[in-house]
């Protein structure tokens, strides 16, 4: 993918879903015999893709969840807390939503939420 960008296929790469499939676990970077930081390169490509307005809807939804509740996947099920208590796992602490909102705003990612509400992305 990075080579494709260097060959002038930047738009093709940034419009592709391929850069969003990776979970950024960093295994490729750890195992690369040439010490290429693929995780960093994918993060750069994703950032360029976001700047170009190409973001999968699922990522915008997760960002919206985090902005509203502080959790990527919010839950309200009391049964989750009951199960956690039964097996001796502590209750899930509530995130500081205001701090998370501030981080989203400071990184200028809140524009994605605004554009999404107006149908921009």
Secondary structure, DSSP 8 states (H G I E B T S, - for coil): -HHHHHTT-HHHHHT-SHHHH-----HHHHH-TT---HHHHHHHHHHHHHHTT---HHHHHHHHHHHHHS-SS----HHHHHHHHHTT--------HHHHHHHHHHTTTHHHHHHHHTT--
